[in-house]
Amino acid sequence: MFDLSFIIVNWNTKQLLIDCIASIYATVTNLSYQIHVVDNGSKDGSVKAVHDRFPEVLVTENSENRGFAAAVNQAINADTAKYSVLLNTDTILQKNAIHILHSFLEQHKDIGLAGAQLQKPNGTPQHSFDNYPTLTTELLNKSLLRFLFPFKYPSKKQIITRPLEVESVIGACLIVRNNAIKQVGKLDEDYFFFVEETDWCYRMQKAVWKIYHVPDAKVTHLGGESKKMAPWQSA
């Protein structure tokens, strides 16, 4: 069994995908892992580029865009590795990010899922975790809620130096315990793109698994590159 199984869903982001995979090889050492790319019907030569550059990477090639959750579920095999790491193609792992996440879950057996600190290319922090959507969050301005209730609605402007238990994490880079997946199930494929990781976190917490944000695990996130190219919902 591997320590880690990296799962990357791609849709027409060839160069981002190549850079993301390269960052895994550059930063992850002393852990056994496999990389599984699920391509959702790309037309930009993504699959060929992966085969040419990284022939050892597993590739599942879909003929159409099946959405994020369905694609991830194709790659999840809880018996292959102890943990699964979900990465967006527009992420670049920084040094030790995965080692920090892996070590944190190894030390805390009650944590089912943890997310990294996402950063812009210039190093400024991005929102890396969030609250569950409620009537309050949907009706009121989130910036106002974060100002009035900073402990209940944390903001990226807060300096967080220690791991923090949260309701949900942003799914651009997360590590999940495969035993937790066995208990709560895979991603809900009714969510085509966005929100699926929030639902996953909710189901895990209902099953008494904790969710954490780990600020020392830093990952560069370019942000929304697949969405910029064309809405996933249009495919």
CORCOR-V890650 format. One record per backbone hydrogen bond with DSSP energy under -0.5 kcal/mol. CO is the residue of the C=O (numbers start at 1). NH is the residue of the N-H. E is the energy in kcal/mol with one decimal. If there is no record, write none. Layout:
# CORCOR-V890650
co=CO nh=NH e=E
co=CO nh=NH e=E
This chain:
# CORCOR-V890650
co=2 nh=82 e=-1.7
co=3 nh=83 e=-1.3
co=4 nh=34 e=-1.5
co=5 nh=85 e=-2.7
co=6 nh=36 e=-2.9
co=7 nh=87 e=-2.3
co=8 nh=38 e=-2.6
co=10 nh=40 e=-2.9
co=13 nh=17 e=-2.7
co=14 nh=18 e=-2.3
co=15 nh=19 e=-2.4
co=16 nh=20 e=-2.5
co=17 nh=21 e=-2.5
co=18 nh=22 e=-2.4
co=19 nh=23 e=-1.7
co=20 nh=24 e=-1.1
co=21 nh=24 e=-0.6
co=21 nh=25 e=-1.8
co=22 nh=26 e=-1.9
co=23 nh=27 e=-1.3
co=24 nh=28 e=-2.4
co=27 nh=29 e=-0.7
co=27 nh=96 e=-0.6
co=32 nh=3 e=-1.0
co=32 nh=4 e=-1.9
co=34 nh=6 e=-3.0
co=35 nh=37 e=-0.5
co=35 nh=58 e=-2.4
co=36 nh=8 e=-2.3
co=37 nh=39 e=-0.6
co=37 nh=60 e=-2.9
co=38 nh=10 e=-2.5
co=38 nh=40 e=-0.5
co=39 nh=41 e=-1.1
co=39 nh=62 e=-2.9
co=45 nh=49 e=-2.2
co=46 nh=50 e=-2.1
co=47 nh=51 e=-2.5
co=48 nh=52 e=-2.6
co=49 nh=53 e=-2.5
co=50 nh=54 e=-3.1
co=54 nh=57 e=-2.0
co=58 nh=37 e=-3.2
co=59 nh=61 e=-0.6
co=60 nh=39 e=-3.0
co=60 nh=62 e=-0.7
co=62 nh=41 e=-0.8
co=64 nh=66 e=-1.0
co=67 nh=71 e=-1.5
co=68 nh=72 e=-2.7
co=69 nh=73 e=-2.4
co=70 nh=74 e=-1.3
co=71 nh=75 e=-0.9
co=72 nh=75 e=-1.2
co=72 nh=76 e=-1.5
co=77 nh=80 e=-2.4
co=77 nh=81 e=-0.7
co=80 nh=2 e=-2.6
co=82 nh=178 e=-2.3
co=83 nh=5 e=-1.7
co=84 nh=86 e=-0.5
co=84 nh=176 e=-2.8
co=85 nh=7 e=-3.1
co=85 nh=87 e=-0.5
co=86 nh=174 e=-1.8
co=87 nh=9 e=-0.6
co=88 nh=91 e=-1.1
co=90 nh=222 e=-2.8
co=90 nh=223 e=-0.6
co=92 nh=220 e=-2.4
co=94 nh=97 e=-2.0
co=96 nh=100 e=-2.6
co=97 nh=101 e=-1.9
co=98 nh=102 e=-3.0
co=99 nh=103 e=-2.6
co=100 nh=104 e=-2.1
co=101 nh=105 e=-2.0
co=102 nh=106 e=-2.1
co=103 nh=107 e=-1.8
co=104 nh=108 e=-1.1
co=107 nh=109 e=-0.5
co=108 nh=111 e=-1.5
co=110 nh=112 e=-0.5
co=110 nh=210 e=-2.6
co=112 nh=177 e=-3.1
co=113 nh=212 e=-1.9
co=114 nh=175 e=-2.8
co=115 nh=214 e=-2.7
co=116 nh=118 e=-0.8
co=117 nh=219 e=-2.5
co=118 nh=126 e=-2.7
co=119 nh=221 e=-3.5
co=120 nh=123 e=-2.7
co=124 nh=120 e=-3.1
co=128 nh=170 e=-2.3
co=130 nh=168 e=-1.5
co=134 nh=138 e=-2.1
co=135 nh=139 e=-1.9
co=136 nh=140 e=-2.4
co=141 nh=145 e=-2.0
co=142 nh=146 e=-2.6
co=143 nh=147 e=-1.6
co=144 nh=148 e=-2.7
co=145 nh=149 e=-2.9
co=149 nh=153 e=-3.0
co=155 nh=158 e=-1.4
co=158 nh=160 e=-0.9
co=159 nh=161 e=-0.6
co=164 nh=213 e=-2.9
co=168 nh=130 e=-2.5
co=170 nh=173 e=-0.9
co=172 nh=88 e=-2.4
co=173 nh=116 e=-1.6
co=174 nh=86 e=-2.3
co=175 nh=114 e=-2.5
co=176 nh=84 e=-2.4
co=177 nh=180 e=-0.9
co=177 nh=181 e=-1.5
co=178 nh=182 e=-2.1
co=179 nh=183 e=-1.1
co=180 nh=184 e=-2.7
co=181 nh=185 e=-2.7
co=187 nh=189 e=-0.7
co=188 nh=191 e=-1.7
co=190 nh=192 e=-0.7
co=191 nh=69 e=-0.6
co=192 nh=68 e=-2.5
co=195 nh=199 e=-2.3
co=196 nh=200 e=-1.9
co=197 nh=201 e=-2.6
co=198 nh=202 e=-2.3
co=199 nh=203 e=-2.5
co=200 nh=204 e=-2.4
co=201 nh=205 e=-2.5
co=202 nh=206 e=-2.0
co=203 nh=207 e=-1.1
co=204 nh=209 e=-2.8
co=205 nh=208 e=-1.7
co=210 nh=112 e=-2.1
co=210 nh=113 e=-1.4
co=211 nh=166 e=-2.0
co=212 nh=115 e=-2.3
co=213 nh=164 e=-2.4
co=213 nh=215 e=-0.6
co=214 nh=117 e=-0.6
co=214 nh=217 e=-1.3
co=216 nh=218 e=-1.1
co=217 nh=117 e=-3.4
co=218 nh=94 e=-1.4
co=219 nh=119 e=-2.4
co=220 nh=92 e=-2.5
co=220 nh=222 e=-0.5
co=224 nh=228 e=-2.2
co=225 nh=229 e=-1.5
co=226 nh=230 e=-1.3
co=231 nh=234 e=-1.5
co=232 nh=235 e=-1.5
